[in-house]
Amino acid sequence: MNCPKCKSSNHKKNGKIDGLQRYKCHDCEYNYSVELKSTASPMSVKRQALQLYLEGLGFRSIGRFLGVSHVSVQKWIKKFGRELEDLKSENEISIVELDEMHTYIGNKKYCWIWIAVDRDGKRFIDCSFGSRGTETGLKLWKKLKGKEIGEVMTDHWRAYAEFVPEKIHTQSKAETYTVEGYNSIFRHFLARLRRKSKCYTKSLEMLKYSVLLLMKYRNKELAMFN
C-alpha cells in the first residue's frame, strides 16, 4: 500500500485506528490507514476544511461551503487531531502566564481548559482539560516540568498557589493580559467555544483535538500551512 500523499512504498505499520491498520511513510512521515478511493475527497479539500474550521466555521457551514457531508468534515478534523505531534516551545521561558476558561460538553456539563502561554515568545505552550480544581492545574504544570521558567503570572484563583512555586509566582489580574487575549482567540476562532452559539461540543476528545489544532495553527506549527 503506497503512501497517498507522496506515493512512496517505503512505510511501516504504526498501530490501528477504528480497527484499520495504520501506516507511517518513512519518506514524508505522513500517517495513513488505507489508500484513497476514487470517490474520496483529495487532501487539498481536507486541508481547506481544516483551515476553515480553524478560522471559525462549524462543521455544517464547512460542508455547505465545500459541497461535502458535515460528517465527513468532522471525521477529517478528528483525524488531523489524532495525528498531532506535541507543541514545540523553548526550554527557557522568561515569563509564563496561566489561566483557565470554561466551556460545556454535551448536556451543559462544565469543562475547564487550563492554558499556559509564553508572554515574550507570543506562543501557546500547552493546556489541560478537566475541572477547575488543583488536579487539572497540576496536570498542566507537570507538562511544563523540565523547562527553565523565570516567572509565572496568574490571577488570584486559589488553586495556583498549591502547585506553582512561591518564589517565581505572582498573582495579579494586571499580569495575565497575554493569556486572557489568547483565551479570546479560542472564543473567536472555534465555533464550539463561542457563547450563545448553536455549535457545541459533544465529546471531550473532540474538544481536545480542536483546542490543540488551533494552538498549533496559531503557533505556525502545522506543516501543511507553512
C-alpha positions as CSV (number, residue, x, y, z in Angstrom):
1,M,0.0,0.0,0.0
2,N,1.7,3.2,-1.2
3,C,1.5,6.5,0.7
4,P,-1.5,8.5,-0.6
5,K,0.5,11.8,-0.1
6,C,3.9,11.1,-1.8
7,K,3.2,7.7,-3.4
8,S,6.2,6.1,-1.7
9,S,6.1,2.4,-0.9
10,N,8.6,2.9,2.0
11,H,6.4,2.6,5.1
12,K,5.9,0.8,8.4
13,K,3.0,-0.3,10.5
14,N,2.0,2.4,13.1
15,G,-0.8,1.0,15.2
16,K,-4.5,0.8,14.4
17,I,-7.4,3.3,14.3
18,D,-11.0,2.2,14.3
19,G,-9.9,-1.4,13.6
20,L,-7.9,-0.4,10.5
21,Q,-4.2,-0.9,10.2
22,R,-2.3,2.4,10.3
23,Y,0.9,3.1,8.4
24,K,3.6,5.8,8.6
25,C,5.6,6.8,5.5
26,H,9.3,6.9,6.0
27,D,9.8,9.5,3.3
28,C,7.2,12.2,4.2
29,E,6.2,10.9,7.7
30,Y,2.5,11.0,6.7
31,N,0.2,8.7,8.7
32,Y,-2.5,6.8,6.7
33,S,-4.7,3.8,7.1
34,V,-6.0,3.0,3.6
35,E,-5.3,4.1,0.1
36,L,-7.6,6.8,-1.2
37,K,-10.6,5.5,-3.0
38,S,-11.5,7.0,-6.4
39,T,-14.5,8.8,-4.7
40,A,-12.5,10.1,-1.8
41,S,-12.0,13.9,-1.4
42,P,-8.4,15.0,-2.2
43,M,-6.1,16.2,0.5
44,S,-6.4,19.8,-0.7
45,V,-10.2,19.7,0.2
46,K,-9.5,18.3,3.6
47,R,-6.8,20.8,4.2
48,Q,-9.2,23.6,3.2
49,A,-11.8,22.2,5.6
50,L,-9.3,22.3,8.5
51,Q,-8.3,25.8,7.7
52,L,-12.0,27.0,7.6
53,Y,-12.6,25.2,10.9
54,L,-9.6,27.0,12.5
55,E,-10.9,30.3,11.1
56,G,-14.2,29.9,13.0
57,L,-16.7,27.9,10.8
58,G,-18.6,25.0,12.1
59,F,-18.8,21.5,10.5
60,R,-22.2,22.2,8.8
61,S,-21.0,25.6,7.4
62,I,-17.8,24.0,6.0
63,G,-19.8,21.1,4.5
64,R,-22.1,23.5,2.7
65,F,-19.2,25.6,1.5
66,L,-17.2,22.7,0.2
67,G,-20.1,20.6,-1.0
68,V,-19.4,17.7,1.2
69,S,-21.1,16.0,4.2
70,H,-20.6,17.7,7.6
71,V,-20.0,14.2,8.9
72,S,-17.0,13.8,6.6
73,V,-15.7,17.2,7.8
74,Q,-15.9,16.0,11.4
75,K,-14.0,12.8,10.6
76,W,-11.3,14.8,8.8
77,I,-10.8,17.2,11.7
78,K,-10.7,14.3,14.1
79,K,-8.1,12.5,12.0
80,F,-6.0,15.6,11.9
81,G,-6.3,15.9,15.7
82,R,-5.2,12.3,16.2
83,E,-2.1,12.8,14.1
84,L,-0.9,15.9,16.0
85,E,2.6,16.0,17.5
86,D,3.3,17.7,20.8
87,L,3.6,21.5,20.8
88,K,7.0,23.0,20.4
89,S,8.4,25.5,22.9
90,E,11.7,26.8,24.2
91,N,13.3,25.2,27.2
92,E,13.9,28.6,28.7
93,I,10.8,30.8,29.1
94,S,11.2,34.1,31.0
95,I,7.5,34.7,31.7
96,V,4.7,32.1,31.7
97,E,1.1,33.2,32.1
98,L,-1.5,30.7,33.2
99,D,-5.3,30.9,33.1
100,E,-8.4,28.8,32.9
101,M,-11.6,29.1,30.9
102,H,-14.8,27.2,30.9
103,T,-16.9,25.6,28.3
104,Y,-19.6,22.9,28.1
105,I,-19.6,19.3,26.9
106,G,-22.9,17.5,25.9
107,N,-25.8,18.4,28.1
108,K,-24.3,21.5,29.8
109,K,-21.6,19.7,31.6
110,Y,-18.8,22.0,32.7
111,C,-15.3,21.5,31.4
112,W,-12.4,23.8,32.2
113,I,-9.4,24.4,29.8
114,W,-6.2,25.4,31.6
115,I,-3.8,27.3,29.3
116,A,-0.1,28.2,29.5
117,V,1.4,30.8,27.2
118,D,4.8,32.3,26.7
119,R,4.4,36.1,27.1
120,D,7.6,37.1,25.3
121,G,7.5,34.4,22.7
122,K,3.8,35.1,22.0
123,R,3.1,31.3,21.8
124,F,0.8,28.8,23.3
125,I,2.9,26.4,25.5
126,D,0.4,23.7,26.5
127,C,-3.0,23.0,28.0
128,S,-5.0,20.6,30.2
129,F,-8.7,19.7,30.5
130,G,-10.9,18.8,33.4
131,S,-12.3,20.5,36.5
132,R,-11.3,23.9,37.9
133,G,-9.6,22.1,40.8
134,T,-6.0,21.7,41.6
135,E,-5.7,18.3,39.9
136,T,-6.3,19.8,36.4
137,G,-3.9,22.7,37.0
138,L,-1.3,20.2,38.3
139,K,-1.6,18.2,35.0
140,L,-0.7,21.4,33.1
141,W,2.2,22.3,35.5
142,K,3.7,18.8,35.0
143,K,3.8,19.4,31.2
144,L,6.0,22.4,31.9
145,K,8.4,20.3,34.0
146,G,11.9,20.4,32.7
147,K,11.6,24.0,31.3
148,E,13.6,26.8,32.9
149,I,10.9,29.3,33.9
150,G,11.7,32.7,35.2
151,E,8.3,33.9,36.4
152,V,4.8,32.6,36.5
153,M,1.8,35.1,36.3
154,T,-1.7,34.0,37.3
155,D,-4.9,35.5,38.6
156,H,-6.0,35.0,42.2
157,W,-7.6,31.6,41.8
158,R,-6.5,29.7,44.9
159,A,-5.5,26.5,43.1
160,Y,-2.4,28.1,41.5
161,A,-0.7,28.6,44.9
162,E,-0.9,24.9,45.5
163,F,1.4,23.9,42.7
164,V,3.3,27.0,41.4
165,P,6.5,27.6,43.5
166,E,6.0,30.8,45.6
167,K,9.4,32.3,44.7
168,I,8.5,32.6,41.0
169,H,4.8,33.2,41.4
170,T,2.9,36.5,41.0
171,Q,-0.9,36.6,41.4
172,S,-2.3,39.7,39.8
173,K,-5.1,40.2,37.2
174,A,-2.9,43.0,35.8
175,E,-0.2,40.4,34.8
176,T,-2.4,38.0,32.8
177,Y,-3.1,40.2,29.9
178,T,-1.4,37.9,27.3
179,V,-3.1,34.7,28.3
180,E,-6.5,36.4,28.5
181,G,-6.0,37.7,25.0
182,Y,-5.2,34.2,23.9
183,N,-8.4,32.9,25.6
184,S,-10.3,35.3,23.3
185,I,-8.7,33.7,20.3
186,F,-10.4,30.4,21.3
187,R,-13.7,32.1,21.7
188,H,-13.4,33.8,18.3
189,F,-11.8,31.1,16.1
190,L,-13.5,27.9,17.5
191,A,-17.3,28.0,16.9
192,R,-17.8,25.4,19.7
193,L,-16.3,27.7,22.3
194,R,-18.4,30.8,21.5
195,R,-21.0,31.9,23.9
196,K,-24.7,31.7,22.8
197,S,-23.7,29.6,19.8
198,K,-25.6,26.7,18.2
199,C,-22.3,24.9,17.9
200,Y,-21.3,22.8,20.9
201,T,-19.0,20.0,21.9
202,K,-20.4,16.5,22.3
203,S,-17.2,14.8,23.5
204,L,-14.1,15.7,25.4
205,E,-12.0,14.0,22.7
206,M,-13.2,16.5,20.0
207,L,-12.7,19.4,22.3
208,K,-9.1,18.4,22.9
209,Y,-8.4,18.0,19.2
210,S,-10.0,21.3,18.4
211,V,-8.0,23.3,21.0
212,L,-4.7,21.6,20.2
213,L,-5.2,22.1,16.5
214,L,-5.9,25.8,17.0
215,M,-2.8,26.1,19.3
216,K,-0.6,24.5,16.7
217,Y,-2.2,26.6,13.9
218,R,-1.7,29.9,15.8
219,N,1.9,28.9,16.7
220,K,2.5,28.3,13.0
221,E,3.4,24.6,13.7
222,L,1.0,22.9,11.2
223,A,3.3,21.9,8.4
224,M,0.6,21.8,5.8
225,F,0.1,25.5,6.2
226,N,3.8,26.5,6.3
